[in-house]
C-alpha cells in the first residue's frame, strides 16, 4: 500500500530526520520518502504487518499534526 501523509508542523531538517527514523522503525515499512518543502512523507508499506493508523500514531506521538491521503 502507498500513502501520503501530510505533516502540518514539520519545519526543519531535524524534524524530517526524527520522523523518517520513526517511520522506518515500524515493521512492515518497505520504503519512504520525505519532503520538507511539501511537508509530507510518502510511505510504502505491507498492510499485513502494519496499518496506516499505526504509522500516523507513531508520528502524532512525536507531537506532529498529521493529515492522511490514500493513493
N, C-alpha and C positions, 0 to 999 in steps of 0.2 A: 504494500500500500504506500502511496505517496501523499503527503500532506504538507501544506504550507501553514506555518504558524507565525502570525504577526505578533511582535513583541513591542508594545507601545513605548515602554520606558527604557529601551536598550539604547544607551547613549555613547558608549565608549568601546574601545578595543578590549578593555578589561572585561566589560560586560559580555562581549562576544566569546571571549575565552572561557569564562565561567559557564556560560550557557552551553557552549559546544562540549565542554568536558562533562557536564551533567547529562546531556543528551546521549553521548556515546557510551556512558556507563550503564545505560538501560539495555538489558538482554533483549535482543531482537532488532536492534537498530542495525541496518545494513549500510546506510550512508546518510550523510547530512551535509548541507551547505548553508552557510550563514552569510547574510548581507547586512552590514551595519547601515549602509545607505538606504536600503528599503525597509530596514528594521524587521527582518523576517528570517526564518530558518526553514529550509525545505528538508524534510525528513523522509527517508525511505525505510520502511520497517516491515517486519514479519508479524502479521496480526495474530498468528498462532501463539506467539510469545509475549506480545506487547500490544496494549491498546493506546489509542491516541489520548485518551483521558489520563493514562499514567504518564505519558510524555508531558502533557500540559501541566499536570500536577507537580511534576518534578521541576518545571520552570517556575511555576507560581510559588512553590515552596522557597525559592530563592528571593522572592519579593517582586517579581516582574508581572506586568499586566499582559495577558495573552488573549489574542483573538485567533480562532482557528478557521482555516479554509481547507476544504477537502477537494482534491483534484481528481 
